Amino acid sequence: MPTPELVGLALLGALAWLWYDSVHVREIGIRAAKAACRADELQLLDDTVAIASLSLARDDEGRLRLRRAYGFDYSDTGDNRRRGSLVMLGEEVLVINTGPRLVVTKPTLH
């Protein structure tokens, strides 16, 4: 096989791997966002996360991994929409941010 065809096949293989890996890691991110929302008594809206950025980063062992940042929407009252985010390095969830929320407490009367 000539070189251009081999390069084309290698490129197609790399793109197929990136697509498969991205779908797999996104599913892990969705499960992590659902668990974080459930723990904080929030409602994950649309039951999904959306990719915000993709870059290369090194893990604790110095290996090069894909670092993905995702955004998602959640509601804390049921009638609003707030923005959260999560960052993953490979298949590991690094950070989940649901941001500050207003907490209303009943005033005590003295």
Rosetta blueprint (number, residue, H / E / L):
1 M L
2 P L
3 T H
4 P H
5 E H
6 L H
7 V H
8 G H
9 L H
10 A H
11 L H
12 L H
13 G H
14 A H
15 L H
16 A H
17 W H
18 L H
19 W H
20 Y H
21 D H
22 S H
23 V H
24 H H
25 V H
26 R H
27 E H
28 I H
29 G H
30 I H
31 R H
32 A H
33 A H
34 K H
35 A H
36 A H
37 C H
38 R H
39 A H
40 D L
41 E L
42 L L
43 Q E
44 L E
45 L E
46 D E
47 D E
48 T E
49 V E
50 A E
51 I E
52 A E
53 S E
54 L E
55 S E
56 L E
57 A E
58 R E
59 D L
60 D L
61 E L
62 G L
63 R L
64 L E
65 R E
66 L E
67 R E
68 R E
69 A E
70 Y E
71 G E
72 F E
73 D E
74 Y E
75 S E
76 D L
77 T L
78 G L
79 D L
80 N L
81 R L
82 R E
83 R E
84 G E
85 S E
86 L E
87 V E
88 M E
89 L E
90 G L
91 E L
92 E E
93 V E
94 L E
95 V E
96 I E
97 N E
98 T L
99 G L
100 P L
101 R L
102 L L
103 V L
104 V L
105 T L
106 K L
107 P L
108 T L
109 L L
110 H L
